[in-house]
Amino acid sequence: MKKLEEYVRSIPDFPEPGIIFRDVTSILQDADGLHLAIEGLLGQLEGVEYDVVVGPESRGFIFGVPVAYEAHKGFVPVRKKGKLPCETISEEYDLEYGSAVIEMHKDAIQPGQKVVVVDDLIATGGTIEAIIKMVEQLGGEVVKICFVMELAGLKGREKLAGYSVESLITYEGN
């Protein structure tokens, strides 16, 4: 069987010249690649005590739900502003060009719950930093953050200092 990184398609000069886009859809399209990714994420959680998995739309849903399912845990979706139907809390975060707002249901995390955050990619870390703030505002504790891929050159881990962070694949550049 191939290694997980062999399932990642690298697209040069996208979305702009000099950038290599790491395409996660090529992992999803292959049953073995998808299996390796989910098993790898579950492996990062061995020995971790947690109550619920949180993931941002949309790829955090793709990887977080099967992890939650296999571990028999609940899943909490984090969505873009205006997409959740009940009372929410929100957090603004910076993007490369501008800012965005994400939300989670106000009753999604109970005080004292131990939370694992799962997403496909860590780049600048802004989205996950915003999720951590919301989880903690609701009284939860982030005990682990798991990614399929990491772009180490963008230094996203610096925003997540003090938290346990793991990535299945690390690319040293941007």
Salt bridges, closest charged atoms under 4 A:
ASP23 OD2 - ARG9 NH2 2.70
GLU57 OE2 - ARG79 NE 2.88
GLU87 OE2 - LYS106 NZ 3.20
ASP120 OD2 - ARG59 NE 2.51
GLU141 OE1 - LYS114 NZ 3.53
GLU150 OE2 - ARG157 NE 2.84
GLU166 OE2 - LYS144 NZ 2.34
